[in-house]
Amino acid sequence: MSDIKNDTYSTMPQQPVHHVRMVEDKRKNGLGVAALVVGIVAAVFSLIPLVGMIAFFLGPVAIILGIIALFLKNRKKGMAITGLILGVVSLIVAGMVTAGVSAAAKSIDETINAEHTVEYVVTTSGPAHISYWTPGGSSTEDITAEWKKSITSKDFNITSISITGSYTDASGAVSCDILIDGKSAGKNTGSGTGAHASCSGNTWQK
């Protein structure tokens, strides 16, 4: 009898044992994706002068989206973290680029609108005629010896002077020099009948 029972149990089909895994897969993080996309766009714009001002708006948006995405439960965090970092980096880069552009513009403006002192220096061995540039236009004078004139103004950009000696003096000699803020910007000499010399300079390259 016992053999019959044993045979019965041995022939009964065994039920499979299912092991339940209590692991919940993390879902996609839509805000994290948005933070990443906005962060990338902000980082790209931050490298472009002037247009980079857009990064000052997009950067904080990427940061806010990234922070919110990080606090969502059971969501992937990688893209949110990357978007957050890109948002911060874009603000830093945009700030540096904007500061550099502002400094360059200020320097150019100061150079163009700065007050400069232009000094004309002329020498001649005899009578000569000179023509020189002033902020108000050109001026002329007749001289017989060394001549100097200093003008200080904000309106100087390009300056020049020319001198022509006597046409009756074959041994005549003339020279000119332009000093801008104390530094020679151009000099020249001439000799012979109707000796001629001209000099020019500008306030951008002193």
Stockholm file with secondary structure:
# STOCKHOLM 1.0

chainA/1-206         MSDIKNDTYSTMPQQPVHHVRMVEDKRKNGLGVAALVVGIVAAVFSLIPLVGMIAFFLGPVAIILGIIALFLKNRKKGMAITGLILGVVSLIVAGMVTAGVSAAAKSIDETINAEHTVEYVVTTSGPAHISYWTPGGSSTEDITAEWKKSITSKDFNITSISITGSYTDASGAVSCDILIDGKSAGKNTGSGTGAHASCSGNTWQK
#=GR chainA/1-206 SS CHHHHHHHHHHSCCCCCCCCCCCCCCBCCHHHHHHHHHHHHHHHHHTSTTGGGGHHHHHHHHHHHHHHHHHSTTBCCHHHHHHHHHHHHHHHHHHHHHHHHHHHHHHHHHHHHSCEEEEEEEEESSCEEEEEEETTEEEEEEESSCEEEEEEESCCSEEEEEEEECTTCTTCEEEEEEEETTEEEEEEEEESTTCEEEEEEESSCC
#=GC SS_cons         CHHHHHHHHHHSCCCCCCCCCCCCCCBCCHHHHHHHHHHHHHHHHHTSTTGGGGHHHHHHHHHHHHHHHHHSTTBCCHHHHHHHHHHHHHHHHHHHHHHHHHHHHHHHHHHHHSCEEEEEEEEESSCEEEEEEETTEEEEEEESSCEEEEEEESCCSEEEEEEEECTTCTTCEEEEEEEETTEEEEEEEEESTTCEEEEEEESSCC
//
